[in-house]
């Protein structure tokens, strides 16, 4: 509080305190043990406050012997409050003295601005309480520095002018009592004085304002530096440091700029005084750069008393020399070495950013590498150390362009992203992203090395076993988007065991099943990876061009640029791992290639995200324009991936969709259904397997691959079959092996329903998948079943029992063993309408069928029953019985037989074998004599 002048200020203060503060608090709480002291501007009150503060804080911390005592800090805080109590008295004295001094000549005749500023400097109220027996604060050297600091107000605020002692010698010659700085609130009292005296200073208001504000800030920094050393005398090192820190700060430049950029109305000075108040209230301690600089200065250095600064950056040079000497006293293994290294590197970095030499940068890198060899106190310290080293290496790369420097920078930032707590992830990601944009040349990167010398504990072994199991289900190689390295499974495990998540698991108190579940969840989250789906272009990066190099650096054209963009996008989506079918497979290793093709569907299925790059789709083009929907492998990638995002040629989201999954975006999903002819449910939740084989073949029938065999290989995952990969075989053989496996496993004969060129692999298979584009004839559901009499239904029950005993279709020795309804051809007659082309018109009679007239590509032998080697068959599909698995539906089987069907024309061969002929012609037949079927016609044939 501020009291009016009293004869006995201490007594008046005590009465006021008891009446208005201490008395009401005591009455409200009922406590009489509260400690207080009344303080006036009188010296005795000040002493009582300091003594009471010291006593109470000391008593408190004696009860906590392991806690560092802040007694000196708190005491100095109490001392700092004292000047506020003496503002009025000091201003009264100051006002009279300033007035006398400033009116010694008309309009300051023969007085320089430096002399006027010296008056202000000298006569600010003596209440700061610095222990300055050498009176350094009142010396000509320091006063000269402060005066010169104010004169820089008219220079460019963006360039650092460093005043030297030679610049200021003799400028301040005003003698008087030692000045004691008026801290922040006292500065407001100075404003009141300035309101009366300011009109006497025309044309010098900028310097006047700068001098007051600069002096406030420098002395506040000085107080902060010496607060914990209150009982020690003030040294030139402390004053030099406070001045240097402020002079080199951006705060000083911005303060001067704010002063000079304002338009003040003179002599009406209210605006000026308000500006002084606002600038004084801005504490330099709140400035990040100044706070960081304060933390870099050792307390031991402040106790030394060297020479005055010759320029503003000399304080850093002195501190660096001191820190180098301190580092020598902390050899490797010393508990204080890490802190010593960090402090030295920070001081070197500060000097380097202010125009230091390149040698500083090299030393910074060396010191920060040494810091990494120590054990940082906390994970946050480790993260900061990694990023600081990475930042220095990036600075070096920016100046020299050496790829190895940027490679090491990204490696350290990526390691920080793995090891550090989540709160540091954003800064790590921002750093790596900024490096990715540099697109440099080659570099090499390696995974972090872990210490494997010690025997793993039981907990470590449990974690290791589970993680190894999970990694075995991942792709053989993954790209680390944090570091740019291509990692095999051993490297993937190394990264995990070097991560923050791993250390968190080791410190977990969970055990048993709960712990195992936690490990699995953590590991799956850590190894979340993206997959790339794209149309191969020119010069795609292969394993040999990526292995041992960094993906962000290898420069090889369009394909490499695409890979970098994919990894950068993966990183943006916050996944550490990425997989591409270009460089993550050793295509020269047939064993690995076999495993990859067999596993690819599951790799896409368990990926966290599939990124589809449509290189031929612009921001205004529809999906249907992309060749991606015509490629064979992309069908598997679309169906297998639970989460898909489409990107256009410039890597922007298709339709600018913000959806996290384009399979759930209604507009995009509608387009997908249209272009692929795949139903929504299948797109969203596709299940691999041999069920609905004919439908899946239809999806693939419009697609093609660069290597013909891949037409079949790309479907292995969709049908969930495991077959040998034999590059070099014909497409017909590859397709034939696939279809043979589907028939053998499912018994589904719908894949025999096609029209087109027959395969050399088997006469019942097409030479390509193209014939499956045609939608097969769908037999209608049973109509009115009441048309069948009891005799018909009895015959049907017998037929039902017969077909139920038939074995499903299968392959034996390359022959299709096919149960079917056989209709013997009894007559073939070539019609006169036949042309001279290879096609011929025939009239065909078959047992139990209506007469057929068809145009066939094959030339048939004409004749009548007993002389013809031809039959028409209707393959038996066991799935027909499935709807009646829970009960017989009378008449339904008869109704199925009555439906028209696409018959296969077979020709008999020696050894009771048959071969399909005229496969390129549709032969639609209809049963005419139901009785003939009920009594006979079911056979199992061997077809080649």
N, C-alpha and C positions, 0 to 999 in steps of 0.2 A: 504494500500500500504506500501511498505518498502522503505524508502529513504536512500541514502548514508549519511554518517556522514556530518553534516553541522554545521557551527558556531552557527546558530540560527535554530534549527530543526523545531520549530513551524512556523517561517516565510517561510521556504522552503516548508513545507507541504501545507501551504495556497496557495502559488504560484502554486504549482503542481495541487492542487485541482481545482483552478480557471481555469487553462489552459486546463486541460485534462478532467474535469468532469462537474463542475458546470457551467462554461461558455457555453459549447456546449448545455447543457440541457436548460439553460435559453434562448439561441438564438432559439432553436428549438420550445419550447413551448410558448415563448413570455411572460412567467410568471416571476415576480420578487419576488414572495412570498415564494419561496422554502426555507426551513430551512436546514442549513448544518453547519458543523464545521470541520476544518482541524485538524487532530490528528497525532501527531508524537509520538515517544517513550518518549518524554519529559513529565513530570508530568502535566504541565499546559494544554496540549492538552487532556490528559486523563480526567481532571476535567471538561473541557468544554463539552466533549462528554457526560459525566454522567449528568451534569446539563441540557443540551439540551434535552436529552432523557426523563428525569424526567419531565421537563416542558411540552413538547409536549404531552406526554401520559396523564399527569394530565389534561391538557386543554381538551383533547378529551373526557375523561370519566366524566368530570364535566357536559357535555351536555347529559349524559346518567346516571341519578342518580340511576336508579334501577339496573344497571349493576355492578357486582363486579369489582373493579379496579385492573388491573394487573400491577400497577405502579412499585411496588417493584420487581416483576418478570422481567419486561422489563428492568428496570434499572440494575439489576444484570446481565442480558444478555449483556447489553452494557459493563459492567465491565469485563465480561468474554472475550470480544473481545480484550480488551486492551493488554493482554499479547502478542498477536500476533504481535503487533507493536514494541515490545521490544526484539524480538527474537535475532536479530543480535548482539545487544549490549550485551545481556545476555550471548550469546554463546561465544563472544569474551572474556569476563571476565572468564566464566566457563572454556574455553579451557586452558587458562594460569594457572588457579588454579588447575585444574585436573592434568595438566602435572606436575606441581611442586609437587603436593601431591603424584602422582602415581610413581614418579621417586626418591622418598626419599630413596629407597633401591634397590639393584640389584635384578631384577626379583621379586619384592615385598617381599624381605627377611624380616622376622619378622612381616609381615602384613597379617592379616587374611582376608578372603573374606568379612567377616562382616564389617571390617574397610574400605575396598574398597567401599562396597555398601553405607556405611555411608557418604563417600565423595560425591557420586552421590546424595544421599538424601539431604545433607546439601546445596549443591551449585547449585541446579537447580534455574533458574532465579526467582527473587522475583517479580513476577507480578500477582499472583493469586488474591490478594485483599480479602482474608478471614479476617473477623473481629475476631482476635484471640489474645485478650490481655493477656490471660493466657498462651499463647504459647504452647497449648496442642499438636499442630502438630509437634513441635520441641522437645517434651518431650522424655525422654528415654523410657517411656512405649509404646508410639505409634511407635517410631522408632524401638523398639524391636519387636513389633508385625509384622511390615512390613518386617524386616529382617528375622524373623522366617518364615514368609509366603513364602519368596523366597527359604529358605532351604528345604521346603516341596516338591520342584520340583523333587527330586529323589525318593520320596515315591510313593506308588500306587496312581494313580490319580483317582481311583474309590472309595477310602476310605477317609473319612473325618478325618484328624488329626487336632485337635483343639489346637493351641499353647496357652500356658498360660503365664501370666506375669512372672512367676518364670522361665520359659524356656528362656526368653530373657533379663532378668535383667543383666545389665553390658556388654552386647554384643556390644552396640554401644556407643563408648566413644569419638567420634570425636566431638569437639566443633566447633563453628563457627557461622556466622550470621544465623538468623532464615531462614529456607528454605521456599520458596514460590513455590508451584507446578506450573510446566509448563504444561498447558492443551494440548489438542490433537495436535494442529499445532506446538506448541512449542516443543512437543515430536519429531517432525521431525528435529528441530534444534539440539536436543540432539543426534539424529542419526548421524548428520554431525560430531559432536564432537566424537561420538563413533567410527566413521570411522578412526579417527586418533589415538585414544587411545586403541581400542579394541585389537590389536595384543599384548598388554602388559598383557593380561589376559588369558593366555592359561589354558585349562582344567576347566575354571569356567564360560564358556559362557552361559550355561543353567541358572545358578543363575542370571547372569548379565541380561539376557533377561527377566527372570521372574520378577526380581525386578522392572525394568522399567515399564513393562506392568502392573503389579499388582498395582504399585503406581499410574499410570495414572488412572486406573479403579476405585480404592478406592476413590481417590480425586474427580473424576467426579461424583461418587455416592454421595459423601459428598456435593458437590456443588448443586446437584439436590435436596437433602434433605433440604438444607438451603437457596435455592434461594429466597424463598418468605419471609425469615426472615433475609434479608441481613443486616439490621441495628442492629440486635441483635448479641451479642457476641457468638462465637463458644463454644459449651459445650462438655463435655466428652460423654454425651448421643448421641449426633449427630455423633461424631467420632466413638464411639462404634458401632452404628447402621450401618454406612457405611461399616466399616470393617467386621462386622458380616454378613451382607447381601452378600457381595462379597465372603467372605471365604466359606460360605455354598452353594454358587451357583454352578450350573453345569457348568457355564461359566468359573469359575476359574479352575475347574478340566479339562475341555476340552482344555483350554488355555495351562495349564502345560503339558498336554498330547501331544499337537501339538508341543510344544517346544522340548520335550524330544524324540519324535518320528522322528524328522528330523535329517538328517546327514549333519553336517556343515563342510565346508572345512577351516581349520585353517592353516596359518594365513590369507588366502584370505577370507575376511569376508563379501563380498557383499551379500551373501545369508542370512547371519544372520541379517544384517541390513534391508534387504527387509522384512524378517519375522517379525522383530520388528515393522516396519511401518504398515504391514497388521494387526497385532494383536492390535496395538494401535488404529488403525482406526475403530476397532470393538467396538462400543459403548455399554457399559453395559446397558444403558437405553433402548436399543432395545431388550434386553432379557426379555422374558415374565415373568419368575420367579422373576427376579430382579425388574421389574416394579410393579409386584403384591406386592412384599414385601415392596417396597417404599410406595405404597398406603395404607398399613396397619399401618403405623407408625403415630400416632397423632402428630400434630404440638406442642401441649402442652408438650408432652414427650421430644421433642427435646430441649425444653427450660430448662429442668431440668439438673442439674449438679451433677450426682452421681459418683460412683467409676468406675475405669477402669474395663474392662472385665476380669474375671478370665478364661473364655474360650469363644469360638466364638458364642455359642448359648445363652449366658447369656443375650444378647440384647433382644432376644425374651421373655425370662422370665420376664425381666423388663417391656417390652411393655405390656405383658399380664396382669401383675399386675396393670399397669396404666389403661388399658382398662376395667378391672373389676371394678375398682374404678369409672371410668367414667360412666359405665353402671348403677351403683347405683344412679347416679344423673339424670338418664333418666327413670323414672318409667313407667309402662304401660300407654299408652295414650300420652306420650311425643312425640313430632314430630321428635326428634332425636334418638328415641329408635331403630328404624330399622337399621339405619346406625351403631350405637354402637354395636348392636348384630352381624351384618355382619362383622365388623372389628375384633371383638373379636374371632368369629368363624374362620376367615381366619388366624389369628395369631396362634390360637390353632392348626389348621390344618397344618400350616407350621412346627410347632414344632413336631407334631405327625409324619409327614412324614420324619422327620430327626432323628427319633429314640425316640420319646416321649413315655410316658407311656400310658397304655390302659385307664387310667383315663381321659387323654386328649380326647380320642375318645368319651367317654361317655359325657363329657362336650360339645364337639362339637355338638353332636346330640341334647342335651338338648337346647343349644343356638340356633341352627338352627330351632328347633321346635318352640321356642319362637318367632323367626323372622317371621315365617309363620303366627303367630297370629296377627302380625302388618299388616298395610296396605302398601305394597310395593309401591314406587313412580310410577313405570311404569309396564306394563305387562312383559317387559323384566326382570325387577328386580324380579318379582314374579316367572317367569320361572327359573331364575338362582337359586333362593332360594330353589325351589322345587327340582331341580336337585342336588344341593349341599347336601341337606338333604338325598336324595336318595343315593348319592354316599357314604356318611358316613355310612348309614345303610348297604350298600353292603359290605363296609370294615369290619364292625362288623360281618356280616354273614360269611365272609371269614375266620374270626378268631375263631368264636364260633360255627357256623353252626346252629344257631337258625332260624327256618323257618319264624317266625314272623317278623324278621328283613328284610329278603329279600322280604317278602310279602308287608311290608310297603314301601320298596324302590321302587318296581314296581308300587305300587299305586300312589306314589308321581310323579314318572316319567310319568305315564299315564295321571295323572291330568295335568301335565305341557304340555303334548302333546295336550290336549283338550283346555286348557286355553290360551296358548301362541301364539304369532304371528307366521306366517309361517316360518320366517327366523330361528326359533329355533327348528323346527320340526326334522331336520336331527339329531341333537345331542340327542334329546329325543328318537328318534327311535333307534339310536345306543345303547343308554343305556339300553332300554327295551330288545333289541335283545341280548345284552350280558348277561342279567339276565336270559333270556329264556334258554340259553345254559347250565345253571348251573343244571337244572333238579332236583330241591330239593324235599323234602317231602311235607306234607300238610301245607297249611296256609289258613287263612281266609282274605277276602278282601271285602270292602263295598264301595258303590258309594259315591262320595263327597256329603256332606250335604249342602243344600242351605238354606238361610234364607227366610222362608216363612211367617214371622210374619207381614210384611208390606203389605198393600193392593196394588195389582198391578195397575199400571197406565193403561191408555187406550192403549198405545202402547204395554205394556207388555201383556195385555189381548188379543190383536189382535194376537201377536206372539204365545201366549199360545194356543189359539183356533186352529190356523193353525197347529202348531206342534202336538197337541193332535190328530187332524184329520189324519195327516200323520202317526203318530205312531200306530194308530188303524189299519192301513193297513199292518203293519209290523208283523213279527212273534211274538207270545206271549212273547217269551224270546229270548234274543240275548247274545252271549258271547262277552264281551268287551276285545278285544285283547290287549288293552293298559294296563289294570289293571289286567286282568285274572279273572274278576268277571262275574258271570252269572246274567244278569239283566232282570227284568220284565219291563213292559212298564212304570211304575212310575219311576223306576231307569233310564231308557233311557231318559226320559224327564228331570230328575235331571241333568244328565250329559250334556245335551244340554244347560240348563239354567246356567250351570257353565262354559260354554265354551267361548273362544275368539269370536267365530262367533256370539253368542247370544249378547254379549256386543256391538259388532260392529253394530248389527241390532238396538239395543236400541239407539245408537248414530246417527243413520241414519236420514237424513233430508227428506227422501222420505215419502210420505203419499198416502193414497188412493190405487187404483188398482196397481200402480207401486210398492208401498211398499209391498202389499200382494204377488205380484209375486216374489219380492226379498226374502221374507221370505220363500216362498215355495221352491225356488231354493236353498237357503242356507240350509234349513232343509233336503231336499233330499240328498244334497251333504254330510251333516254331518252324516246322517243315512245310507249312502251307506254300504252295507253288502255283504259278500260272503256266498255261500251255499256249503256244502260238499255233493258230490255224490260218493258213495262207496259201496262195498260189505260188509255187516256186517260180522264181524269176532267174535272171542271169547272174552268174557269179555268186551263187549262194555260198556262205561260209561253211566249210566242212570241218570235221573234227581236227584234221591236221593243221588247218590254218588258225584255229582258235586255241588249241591246247597249249598251255604254257604262256599264252598272251592274255591281254586284258581286252574284254569285249568293247570297252568304251574307247579303245585306242586303235584297234586294228582297222586300217583303212584299206578297203578293197572294192569300193563301188557300191552299187545299189543294194545288193544283198546284205552287206555289212552294215549299211546305214539302217536298213530295216531291222536288223538284229539289235542295234543300239537303241532304236526307238522303242522296240518291244520291251527291252530290259528297263529302259527309263520309265515306260508306262507301268510296268510291273512295280517298280520302286515307288512310283506315285501312288499306286493302290496299296502300298505298305506291305508288300510281300517280298521276302528276302530271296526267294528262289524262283527260277524260271526254266522252262524246258522248250526247246525248239527241235523239230525233226531234222534240221539242217546240220547242226554242229554237235548235237549231244549224242549222236550215234556213230559208232565205228562201222561204216558200211563196207569196209574191207574185211571185216571179221564175220564170217558166215554164221558162226555160233551165236555171236551177239545179235546179229541181224535177225536170226530166227527168234530169239528171246524177245527182242524189241517188238516185232510184229505181233507176237503172241500176247504181249502185255500192253500194247498201246491203248487198247480200248479202256482197260482198267486205269491206266495212267491219266487219261482224259477224264474218266469218271470220277476219280478221287482228287482231281485238281481243284484248287480254290476258285479259279477263274480261267476261262478260255478267252483269249483275246483274238478276235478274228479281224485280220487286216484285209480290206477289200481294196486292192491297189488300183482297180479300174472303176471305182465308184467315187464320184465327186460329191460335194455337199448337196447337190440338187438332183442326183441320180437315184433311181429306185434300186432296190436289191436285185431285182430280176435282171438288171443289166450286167451283173457280175458273173464272170466265168467261174468264180468260186463255187457256184451251185452246179457246175458241170463237171467238177473234178471228183474222182473216185474216193480219195482218202478223206475229203472234207465231209462226206456223209457220216462216216464214223465219228468224226470230231464233233459234228453238230449234235448227233444223237447221244453220244456218251457224256458230253459236258453238262453238268447240272446248272452251271452258271456261265452265261455267254454275254460278251459285249462286242458289238460290231463297230469297227472304226473305218472311216473312209480313207482315201489315198493320202490325205494330209494328217492322218492320225487324230482326227476330231471325231467325237461320237456320232454315229449315224442318227440323222434326224435331230441332232443336238439333244438326244435323249439323256435325261439325268437319272434314268432308272439304273439300279445296281445290277439288274439282270434283264437283258433284252428278251429273254424267254417269257418274262412276265409282263412285258410292255405290250398292251393290247394292240396298238397300231403296228408295231414291228412284228408281233406274233401273227397277225393277220396276213402280213406280207409274206412271212415265212411259209405259212400254210399254202398260200397261192403259188409260190415259186417252187416249192418242193413236193406239193401234193401229199403232204404228210399231215395227219390230223393233229389237232392241238394237244390232245392227251399224250400222243406218242412223242411229240416234240418236248413236252414238259417232263414226262416221266417214262422214258423209253426203257424197256426191259430187254436185254439181249437174250438170244436163244434161238432155237430152230422152230418155235411156234410161228404161225403166220408167215411161213417162208415165202410163199408166192407174193405176198404184199411187200415184203422187204426187198425181194428181187425186183419188183416193179419200181421201188424208189431208186434203186441203183441202175436201172436199165438205161437211163439217159445220161449217165456219167461216163467219163473216160479217164485213162491214166497215161502217163508218159511211157511207162513200161507196160506192155500188154498183160503180163502176168499179174500186175498189181490190181487189175480189175477184180480178181478173185481174192488176192491177199488182203485187200482193203476191207473185205467183208468178213474176215475171220472173227474179228471181235464182235461184230453185230450178231453173228450167228453163234458166237461163243463156242467155236470149234478150234481144236488144236491140231494143225496139220503142218507137215514139213514145208519149208519155203525153199523153192528150187528155181532160183533165177536162171533163165536159159530155157526153161520148158515153154511150150506154146501156151497161148492164152486158153485154147480149147482144153488142153490137159489140166491147167490150173482150175478152170471153171468146172470141168468134169469132176475133179477130185472133191471140190467143195460141194457140188450137188449130190454126189454119191454119199458124202458124209451126212448131209442133211436128210436124205431119204432114209439112210440106215438108222439114224438116231430118232427120227420123228415118225417115219412111216407115212409122211405126207406126200401123196401122189399129185397134189395140185401143181407141183413144179414140172410135172410132165405135160401139163396143159399149155402148150405153146405152138406156134406156127412159124416156121422159118427154116433156115439152113441148119441141118443136123451137124453135130459135132463128130469129129473123127475119134473122139474119146469114147463116145457111146451114142448109139443111134437115137436113144430117147432123150438126149440132152441137146440143147441148142449150141451152135458154134460160138455164140456171144450172148450177152444178156439183153440185147436189143429186143428179141421177141417178147420179153416179159413186159414191155410197155403196154401191150394190149391187155385190157382188163378181161379176165376169164368170165365165161358165162356163169352167172349166179343162178343156181336152181332155186325156184320159188318154194316157199313153205308149203306143207301139205294143205290141200284144199278140203273139200267136203269128204270126210272119210266114211260117211254113211253109205256111199255107193257100193262098198264092198260087202258081199254076202258072207255067210258063215263059212262056206267052202273056201272062199278066197282067204279069209283070215286064218283059217286052219293051215292052209298052204304057206301063208306068210310066216306063221309060227315055226314051221319046219325050216323054212328058208332062213329065218332069223338064227336058229340054232346052228345051221350050217355055216353061215358067214361068220358067226361068232367064233368058230373054231379055226378060221383062216389065220395064218401067221402074217404079220405085217410085211410089207415090202422090204427087201434087203438085197445087199450085193454079196455075191459069193464068187471069188475068182474073176472079178470084172464083169460077171453076168448079173443082170437085174432079175432077181427072183420076185415075180410080180403076181399076186392073186388078182384075178380079173374075171369079168363076165365076157365069155367068148362067143362071137357070132361068126360062124363059118360062112365064108362067101361061096355061094352056090352058082353064081353066074356073073360073067364079065362080058360086056358087049361094048365094042367101040362104036360110037355114034358117027354118022356121016357128017355131022356138023364140025367134026374135029378139023382144026387148021393144020397147016404144014409145019407149024412151029413145034417146039419141044413139048408143049402142053397138048393134052388129048382129052376129049370129052368121052366119059364112060357112063354106062348104065350098069349099076351094081345091085345084085340081089344078095342079101345076107339073111341067114336063118334068124327069124324072130323080129327082123327090122323091116320098116317100110322101104320100098325100092328107092335107091339113091341115084341121082344124076349129078356127077361131079366132074370138074376139070382138074386133071392131075398132071404133075410134072413128070411122073414116072410112066414108063410104058408097061402096061399090064398084059399078061397072057390072057387071051380070050378063051372062053369055053364055058362048060357047065359043071355041075357038082361031080366030084370024084377026080377031077383033073386040075383043080385050081389050088395053088399053095398060099392063098391069102385068107386072112381073118381080120375082122374088125373087133377091137376089144374096148371094154369099159373098165379102167383100173378100179379096183376096190379100195375105198378109203375107209380105214377102220374108224376114223373120227365121226363117221355117220352114226355110229352106235352111241357115241358119247352123250348126246342129249337125252338118250333113253336109259342112261346108266341107273337111274333111280326108279325105273319102272317101264314096262313095255307099253307102247302106244299103238294099239291096233290100227293097221292100215297105213301107218307112216312109211314103212319100208316099201310097200307097194307103190305108194305115191311117189317116192323118190325114183323108183324104177321107171315110172311112166314119164318122167321129165326128159326132154330132149338133152342130148349130151354130145360132146366133141369126142369122136371116136379116133383111135389110133389104128392106122393101117399097117399090119405086120405081114412080113413074108417069111415063110418057113425056110429053115436052113438045115443042113445035116445035123445029126446028133441032137435032135429035138430042140433046136435053138430057133429063135426068131429074131428078126431085125426090122426096125421101123423103116418104112419107105414113104415117099411122098409127104414128107413132113412140112413142106412149104405150102401145103394146101389144106384148108379147113374142111373137115369132114363132119358135118353136123348130122347126127342120126337120131331116130326116134323109134322106141319100142312099139311093135305092132301086135305081137302075140305074147301076152303076159304069161300064158300057160307054159310056153316053151321055156321060159326062164325059171318058172317055179319047179319044173321037173328036171331040168338039166342046164348046163352052160357055164357053171363055175369051175375054173381051172387055175392052176398056178403054173406060169410059163417062165422060161428062162430066155431073157432077151439080151442080145449083144449090141 
